[in-house]
Amino acid sequence: MVEITMSWPSRNALGEETMRALVSKIRDADGAPLLLRGSTDAFCAGLNLREVASLDGRTVEPFLRLLEALMSTLYLYPGPTAACIEGHAIAGGCLLALCCDVRVSTTRSDVRLGLNEVALGLRFPPRVFRIAKRRVPVTSHEEVLLGASLFEPTEALGVGLIDTIDEHPYEVAKARLARLATLPAEAYAATKLDLRERDLDVPAEEEGHFYRDAISTWTAPALRSRIAKLLQR
């Protein structure tokens, strides 16, 4: 088993440097059973909002393509994966968990999980959105994706963001991962690819539409204003 522990400033926020580091670590795991966890009070609190607020017409597309590459790499990772959620998993952090095959959360009522991109005024990049649509149950799409709410672990379990909750999520996540690791590796990898590869097959027209029309929302003054208010809290 390979364990990747996120240990970065701002509750393990995802910026360009940390996203590249994660992609590299995931690829280096080379198909071995993979456990992803955070080292602070957060699994991952989402994108680095200071970096997002600094994006402009030149830098926003490479940033979002790196985000898509990270989520795609984890989503299609050939071996079994588990997210051990011992703290907050918000927005991009929640998406990281959704990319994993197994998601085990703490029972702590102060922890929050959810996809609050709409509350910030953001649109998901196309591959990221397809992962979210696939992994969040259809019956919860409106509540989770449109409602942009943050949920306590018991609520997150009810809307399908996680598979189970436990007072000892690390031990449970390792046990679930160990069971998956007993399955024939080649069959597991092939079946996982069959299940998920088409999810990320985004038509060029759809991708072009996003990068032409939706990018403006990622560089808008209104977004910077919302981020500034969040950072002041």
Buried (B, 14 or more C-beta within 10 A) or exposed (E): BBBBEBEBEBBBBBBBEBBEBBBEBBEEBEBBBBBBBBEBBBBBBBBBBEBBBBBEEEBBBEBBBBBBBBBBBBBBBBBBBBBBBBBBBBBBBBBBBBBBBBBBBBBBEEBBBBBBBBBBBBBBBBBBBBBBEBBBEEEBBEBBBEBBBBBBBEBBBEBBBBBBBBEEBBEBBBBBBBEBBEEEBEEBBEEBEEEBEEBBEBEEEEBEEBBEEBBEBBBEEEBBEBBEEEEEE
